[in-house]
Amino acid sequence: MIRQFNVVFFVNVVLIMWTEVLSFAQRSSPERKLVHGVIVDFDSSISALQAKIFDSGHVMTAAIRHLEDRSENVREIVRRGGDAVRIECYIAPSSRQVVRMVLSVNPARLDEMMSAGALPSEVYMIALSMETWREARIPFSSHTVDETSYHVDHSSIWNEETYPLFENQAASVTWMQQVEKNGPMAIRYHGNIKVTDTWFIDTENECFTRDPSWRDAQMVGGVCCDGTGMGKTATALRHIFTSPPVSSTDRYSTTQYECRGSLVILPLNIVSQWQSELTKFLKPNHGKKILWIVQGKDLRGITMHDVLSADAVFTTFHFLRGSKPYCEMVERTVGRHKTRALLTSWARSPDHTEPLIEAITWNRVVVDELHTTLESTRDVRQLKLLSYRAIWGLTATPDCTTEHAQQLYLFLKREKAHHPNLLSTLISNCVKGTVSDMSSPQPQLKLVQLTDCELEELNALSEMKTAEEVVKLCTFMDDVDSEKIGDVETIERWFLEEIERDMVTLRARVEGHNKAVQILEKASVELEQELDALAERCAQGDDLASAQAEAAREASEVHSRDLEQARHIRNIEHTKLSRKEAATGLIRRQLEVLKTKSETCNICMVNECVAITPCAHLFCTSCVKKHVDRVSPTCPTCRAPLRVNDVTRVSSNSAIQTKLTKIGGLIRSLENQPVILFVQWKAMVRGMKSFMRGLGVRVLLLDGNSSQRATTLNHFMSGGVLILCMEDSFAGLHLPHARHVVFAHAIVGDRERVSHLERQAIARCVRHGQTGEVKVFSFVVADCEEETLWRNTHDMEVD
């Protein structure tokens, strides 16, 4: 289906409706609102265009960031398109940069001109399509599941009276059953790009054609994308345990290991949740054989027969990839490097007893929190090793727009080369769900006001930093986050560790040179003795001894020079070692000066010294930076080689402590109520934990194996702060007892990515079972780049 824009123009009282053919030049942007317009001028020589904005009618100039987006074909379509073809664009208003372009047509006018054989932009439309084909996006229809038509049979093993399916769950189960019943389900798509209902662009033959070039693919599953908190776990369990098996259509299969049941792959964090949900939804006497293989000990006593006879096997990518007992078993059976060829070859032999999960052909595979899997190259690689008749993904936030969307080809019986029409058709057919009707609270912005000195210091540190670096600087500076900024104690440790490493090397070199000198000295003594013996023989009239003595004297002279050179090198290395040993005391004295701020920069004679060079000289940051950048890449005092990155700055961390203290103050005021605290990067977790514990806050982390994580979640029921990292798989956690969510900093990413992460984070609390009001807080340092970043990705005002 081609999307139609609500943009109309009246020309001679004729309504013109423009339709999108394809979009291209898609770039991420953190800005909260993009402006949409039609390109009226395009100049690739200066990487800029002018667009008439639909809402205002004003003309805006915007930059084209990437070389590959500066196509001459765009310019020609703008010039020649007339009232039949145009290029639209989306612009980030603050940066004035183009983030997406769209080829659009007026179908009626284009059909008329094509029939008359006079479309001036025809050649350039074909060329542009060929240029952008592989990266282009074709509009796809809504993936809302039909809730008006569903039927799920009563099940004797399900707690129907206590936990009947909601309408959205029943609709999703019905859809999944239909796909499997008709599977592999045939889907049809155009091989050519649809321009109008009549005309298509054939990129292979480089022409306009009336032939859509219908092609077929076979779909073997899909993505259940019911909204957050709408019970996708129950949906999956109902389908797994009550739906009929998927019928096999592969007459030529040679595998000896086909499982009648389902393989369910879970994030490590939510294994215990699924175990609880299983107990809740299934009756105690359900009679189903269920295996949990999530830890190494779960393999004890398990054979291939046990796995093949199971109705459901639950595991994790973490287990398949990292369990030592399982990986050792795999290595014994098919070798260290698993491939499909090795697995299929192994699976043809009927005599194996090892429960090799990847060698089994599964009735169906279910992957929870599919979006996190598709973002992980390692998980996708592992998933592609599996064989199955049907595959299902569960996620509230399917990725249908970024490069990860192409991983959805997993849901085809046979993966095909990327084709935008195929991807669009696949998304329209295999991604289905119901939007959550639960309202999600918006984050309240908590601006942290710094003193003038703190803000000045923070802004100085933020110069030439990326958004990620600025946010880390505002929130927490772990020792490992930056090797060039720290407090005096940290810097002293860095310097002394580096000196010790150098001294170990120097000691080894001095010892080596000492041995070399000893060997040469011993050889010198032996050579001298030989010369004395030859001299005595010469005195007795031995002519041969005379010739030998001459050669020995020449060798002795060379040897003496070598010995002198070796002693010289040894003395140099010994001097270096002595200086390094002396440097330890110098470093400590200089750092004490920095700590007391008792020395003024000897360049400007105004500012306090806050930076130290590797040669232990002190300056203010701005002076030493200017000297290295503009005068000479050497130390201003001793002229030793110096780069800006070599300069280490002492930070009191006052601005950072101010922010974290504010966060800690809010958490402490909640009197041990459960609070979820989110950070974006793993490097920040340990530091945040230490700081909060220093404030007397009870802190919990999700780490260890599945049992340890389950224990942590049980402890969290009684209160405290659970620190979650957005780099880890936190999606799917069911935490309705927590009513407070705190973001420790502005999330870095484009607007869509930030919205996705925040919705997933908040949904840990806002779900079925939540009876209270959920409050969400975002802590951001005011009047700096972090506040700008937050406002660019949100519409809310300050709390």
Phi, psi and omega in degrees: 000133180266128183287143178248134181272147176274053179234119184230152174230144177256115178236114183054039177061026177251127180283122179254122177248121181267140179237145181280131176267306177200156176246150183208179181053045183276123181230150179283153178209137178279355187286143190284334182221125178262148176261144188242131180204182178250135182288128179250344176207141185221119182236099182290338183292330178247011176056048182215159175217165173240136182229140174271117186282132185297315186293318188255336185082357180282156177263129181241137175266135182222154181267148176253110191289320192254139183302320184290349179269356185265056186283135175294336178293326175297314180302316182291324177293321177299319182287323191252355188294325180060223181263015181249326185222144176207164174247120175263165179211158173244131187237136171281113190295326182288313182273348182055046179239143180282129181246350175194145173236152186225129171273118182234154180225156167264100190304316183296315182291320180295317178301319180297315182290324178294321178296328179275356179070031185219071175250100187302331184265008187304308183300321185283330174295318178296313182297318179296318179298320179293323180294318191258000192307311187288331181259354185289161175239136177256137180303142176236156184281168181300145178254039177279130179285149181281107181273355183273346183226102178207154177206119177236122182296150175298142181239133181283345182260356184260142176285072186298320184293320183273321185230067175292154180290141169289166182300317181295326178292316179297320179296319180292318178298318178300314179298316181296321178294321180295318179298315181291324180295321181268004190281155351297132183279126180284133172235143183244144179214159179283133172283337179254161183280124180283123178258310172223182177295342183257322191246145179225156174257123177263105183284340179284315180265359174057059181200163166280145181209158174270355184271116178289344181057065182300138177227159184240149171217165182238125183261134183239030179163205181179188182240119173274110186245039172305148186299167181301136177077014183258015170082043179292332177297313178297320177302312182295317181296319179298318181292317183298317190261350183237347180275149179293157179297155177285130181286142180275133178245004182266098182286344187255011181294137180247005182291146177262002188229088177247129182259134180284346185258195184245145172259124181246121182252122188243154166295145184301327185292336190244020177301313182296328177296315179296323177297319178293317180296323179298316179295325182288315189273329181266142177292153183303326182260041185293337175075011181268143177268117185236131177243135173249113179240082185237350177225161181303322182293340180291345180280346184298123177078001181269130177244172177301322179299319179300318182291317183294332182269000182282149174278332178205137175238124181253133179209186179223157173298326179301320178291311184299330185264328193236353179290121183299312179299320181290316181296324177294322177295317179298317181296324179291331186268308185238003181098170185293323185258102181288135173224161178299322181298315179296319183292316181292324177296315179297323185286350179280343179272130185274002191259007184279145176244347182291133181281071182276102189298320183288343182271355183270142169268113186270148174300312174207153174242134178239127181244113178279148183051058185302326184299325179289327177295315184290342177274351182252116179300321181294319180291321178297318179299319179293319181297323182289349176281342186279150173248141184200161174267333177212149179223137181230142174243147177240126176193143175274346184230073179293141179264102182248005187238334183269185180296339179292342181300331182293344176290347179293349175298348173302335184273007172265149179300318175232124180296141180243166174297150183301133177218119184305321178293321177296315180298317179299315180293320179298314179299317181297330184262328189254352179249106186226148177177181180240132179293137181295137177266003179274128180285139180256127180295145178273145179298136173272125181282119176255099181281128179263114181274127178260160172289165180302319181293317179297317181293320178298317179295318181296316180296324178295319179290336185277352182299134176062031179256152172283168180301319180297317181294322179295315181296318177297321181295325182282341191247310180198134177245090177292156180303327184271353182286326180214131180269005186235004176223132179182176176280174186300317182297318180295315180298319179300318179296317178302311183297314184293324177295319179293318179298318181296320177298317179295320182293324177300316179295315182295320179299318179296321180291318178299317179298320178296317179293324176300316179296320179297317179296318180298318179296316180294321178295319178297317179295325180296318178298315180296321180293321179295320178296321179295320178297319178299318180295320179293322179297322179294321179292323178298321181296337179269006175087021180277106181296321179297319179297327179297316179294319179295323180295321179298315179295321181294323178296318178297317179296323180295321179296316178298317181297321179297319178295318178298319180295318179297318179296318180296319178296322180296314179296318178300318181295322178297312180296322179295321177296317178301317180297317179297320179293321178297320178296322179288333183295333180302312178294321179298316180301314181297319180295317181293321178292327176295323176298316178298319182297320181272353181052045186259005181232139178264145180302127183278006174264303181270341181059025181233303187280155175287150176285125179229003182229146180231140180267166177300335178271010172072029173259148189249141178208173167276156187298314185296321182293312182293327178293314179298319181299313182293320183286322191249333185258296183198141178281054181222163175294131180298339182266307187251357178067017174291146179306139186209135172245159179301321181293345179278344183280131180252129183256137177275127179240136177278349181061022184295319180295318181294316180297325178300314181294312182295328176295322177297316178298314179298324178297317178297314183296318180293328179292341180276358172054057174067018170292151179298128179230135174258121181249119183257135167235160187268335187234144181300327183298342183267347189295309185296319179296318178297319178300313181297317182295314182295321177294327176296336177271003179085017181270138176283119187243138178234143176235145176268097176214177184088195180278183185297324179293317179295322179291322177297320178297318178300315180295325176294319178296325181294338178301330183267006175118177181106186181247124175259113179271121179243142180253134182287348174282341177267170180275094178262347182299145178094344178298134182253101186230056183290348178284346177269134182239009180226125177241130181235126170263120186288347183196172174293136179281135182267131179154175176286170188302316181295318180295317179297315179300317179300312182294318182291321178296318178297320181294312182295327182293350175297333181255321184274093182200174179302131184109344178278121183251348183249177178281132178263128179250137184236133182232138173242119180265122186222136176287128183285154171061034175215183184297333180294319178295318178300316180299315181296315183292330179291342182246008180221159178253351187283160177265173181294138178287000000 
